[in-house]
Amino acid sequence: MKYSRKDRRQELFRDVYEENMRITGRKDSRGRLMSGFRPRAGRKRLLLPRVIGALVGVLVLFGALRIGKDMNGLDSVAETSSVVPSFEESFGNPTDPGLRRADDREVPLANLFGLSVKTIVIDPGHGGRQPGAVGATGLAEKTVTLDVARRLQRRLEDHGYRILLTREDDTARTLRERVRFAREAKADLFISIHINALPVDSLSVVETFHYSPRGGSSEIERLAAIENEDSGYSIGEWRQVMHRLGSAMKSQESRRLASSIQTALYRNIRQVRSDVVDWGTRRGPFMVLLGVDVPAVLTEIAVISNRSDEARLYTSTYRERLALSLETGIVTYLEGSPGADSSTEQDVAYALKETSKLVR
Amino acid sequence: MPSKKQANSSDNDNILYVGIDLGTSRSAVAASNDKRDWVHSYVGWPRDFVARRVLKRDVLFGQEAIDNRLSLDLVRPLEHGVIRNGTHREEEAVRKLIHHLISLVEPEDGQKIYAAVGVPAEALKVNKIAIRDAVREYADTLMVVSEPFAVAYQLGALNDALIVDIGAGTIDFCVMHGAMPGEEDQRSLRTGGDHIDQRLTELFAEKYPESRFGETLVREVKEKHGRVGKSNSRIRVNVPVAGKFSPHDVTKEVRQACESVVPAIAETLIDLVARYEPEFQERVRKNIFLAGGGSKIRGMEGAVAGKLDEYGEFTITAVDDPLFIGAEGALALAQDMPEQYWEDM
């Protein structure tokens, strides 16, 4: 059927109108709510595994805290996840700031070996034809990640670091291209920024992943499979990459960087929204983290399927706050500056309480 | 050309339709009472009580703000097509600027204002709620659209066309195929007019390290003499060296800086067009329009077409009235929009 010019124009008016109604999340003239969260294909996450994971995490962490208290007040190492700490993690220094004592700060790797971090590569998730998660009013993950990355770039440059972005504009990059970019830039750190989308739109959480070759929970592996879509790697190449990952140091440092970022993010966001939940740091086999040879993390800084989060993400003030949080986390990791280094036990208790609400 | 409602018809007597083009460098306004105006997108607040006493104003705009910049906290609220740093000051500057633009078209007392605001494509994605909030205070009802779309509307190029809006902060690309352009129909590059200014400053500093080229002078040189391609005429500017003004030949540097954006424009055009069906590609190739301040750079359309030679024939046209076409397009859209939609919005 062919449309007349007049019909086309009417359709355009309707589109403009609907777009504007979506901005405010109001109803259209037919009373339809101009919203409807549109999850990207394949990105939808199931709540049940999350809840089960959280429950197991709660039990593990609760047990860890109990044991920690029994051991003359020494806090034990745990991540707020369903993953039981490994031998290596248990015998290392406490790494999760949420469980670390104030006088027990670690010496940063850079200081320990007299190494200096010069180049940080920031990876704004998705781009171009890959919008990532899309919120109810049409805000796309790729737009926010790029904007926050640019703000973070400006902030970190003020500290004298060389900051590069894997994409400067709205273009698609495969994970392989992002990894190659980081390698060619001789990155010393790699930070991948993402926005979460969850089937339950009342949830607002922050979480940060670091690579661990042992992987995380099955739920995280499913998430990693989604984030690793279109990686551009063949299986043979992937094996080579696995071989390259010989250094436990990368894994340890990634975990410390993730902890520092997660703590700063959660603390900062909680100042403006008290209902944000700290899902902590977790390990996950994300291809983009595996591919680079330096400490690397993937952080999910907001939940776009949450209407309140999405509304906040529209404001530049909030995006600036997110950039500030990431800056605090990264600089704290690099320079060991006090201030945003560790959560208190109350923070963890609060997170557990909030997480347990999900279970009910 | 879209058919406009008559501003003096009885139904619309008490409504003033306003179209605004909120740009990184310049902002323009056009209204249904046939008034139109523009300002540089600068907002300045007196630094202290002395400045306020001298300037006799709480806030200054545009050229006046630039001229008095030493006495002002000067803010250019948009950068790279979005509200700059997200501080309250910058969001307040957007509010003040929009209020000022509306006042320039002199609405009558008690007249309702229906405003359509065209914003850079990036801002539409990132700042649309902030911009809506900024306008809401001064308009009875409003809508926000992307600048390239407003331009397309004014040109009547709603189908089989591609708009390239070369702004100061971004270069926005928008394919029109008879429907509201979606994310996949649009692209945005950060190499806009500000990028050319930056490149010019670098090139000037390399060639004349002793001379001082201020930000305003660099922009003026670009706007007055900007060109791509060969030309026999020379570009000379008077610049102070150790306190004494002397002529400087900047012909080559101006050309080089202006040409620096051409490859990215050509590549993005090809990348965007190539995504459509061959038949549609053919039609779009003959309907490419350059808009925005950057389209005034002499020879730009020829240079882009030249860069695309190897891909076949492209017809690229620079629009006639780049300063006002976005505001006029937003106004036309505002006037044509069915009343029931306005009421809902």
HADDOCK unambig.tbl for C-alpha pairs under 7 A between the chains (distance, minus, plus):
assign (segid A and resid 8 and name CA) (segid B and resid 178 and name CA) 6.28 0.50 0.50
assign (segid A and resid 12 and name CA) (segid B and resid 179 and name CA) 5.68 0.50 0.50
assign (segid A and resid 12 and name CA) (segid B and resid 180 and name CA) 5.69 0.50 0.50
assign (segid A and resid 13 and name CA) (segid B and resid 337 and name CA) 6.10 0.50 0.50
assign (segid A and resid 15 and name CA) (segid B and resid 180 and name CA) 5.93 0.50 0.50
assign (segid A and resid 17 and name CA) (segid B and resid 341 and name CA) 6.37 0.50 0.50
assign (segid A and resid 20 and name CA) (segid B and resid 143 and name CA) 6.09 0.50 0.50
assign (segid A and resid 20 and name CA) (segid B and resid 144 and name CA) 6.64 0.50 0.50
assign (segid A and resid 21 and name CA) (segid B and resid 345 and name CA) 6.78 0.50 0.50
assign (segid A and resid 23 and name CA) (segid B and resid 129 and name CA) 6.63 0.50 0.50
assign (segid A and resid 29 and name CA) (segid B and resid 344 and name CA) 6.60 0.50 0.50
assign (segid A and resid 129 and name CA) (segid B and resid 184 and name CA) 6.38 0.50 0.50
assign (segid A and resid 139 and name CA) (segid B and resid 125 and name CA) 6.48 0.50 0.50
assign (segid A and resid 143 and name CA) (segid B and resid 125 and name CA) 7.00 0.50 0.50
assign (segid A and resid 143 and name CA) (segid B and resid 126 and name CA) 6.86 0.50 0.50
assign (segid A and resid 169 and name CA) (segid B and resid 188 and name CA) 6.79 0.50 0.50
assign (segid A and resid 169 and name CA) (segid B and resid 189 and name CA) 6.09 0.50 0.50
assign (segid A and resid 169 and name CA) (segid B and resid 190 and name CA) 6.94 0.50 0.50
assign (segid A and resid 170 and name CA) (segid B and resid 187 and name CA) 6.60 0.50 0.50
assign (segid A and resid 170 and name CA) (segid B and resid 188 and name CA) 6.49 0.50 0.50
assign (segid A and resid 314 and name CA) (segid B and resid 126 and name CA) 5.60 0.50 0.50
assign (segid A and resid 314 and name CA) (segid B and resid 127 and name CA) 5.65 0.50 0.50
assign (segid A and resid 314 and name CA) (segid B and resid 129 and name CA) 6.28 0.50 0.50
assign (segid A and resid 315 and name CA) (segid B and resid 127 and name CA) 6.30 0.50 0.50
assign (segid A and resid 315 and name CA) (segid B and resid 130 and name CA) 6.12 0.50 0.50
assign (segid A and resid 316 and name CA) (segid B and resid 85 and name CA) 6.91 0.50 0.50
assign (segid A and resid 316 and name CA) (segid B and resid 86 and name CA) 4.16 0.50 0.50
assign (segid A and resid 316 and name CA) (segid B and resid 127 and name CA) 7.00 0.50 0.50
assign (segid A and resid 317 and name CA) (segid B and resid 86 and name CA) 4.53 0.50 0.50
assign (segid A and resid 317 and name CA) (segid B and resid 87 and name CA) 5.92 0.50 0.50
assign (segid A and resid 320 and name CA) (segid B and resid 86 and name CA) 6.30 0.50 0.50
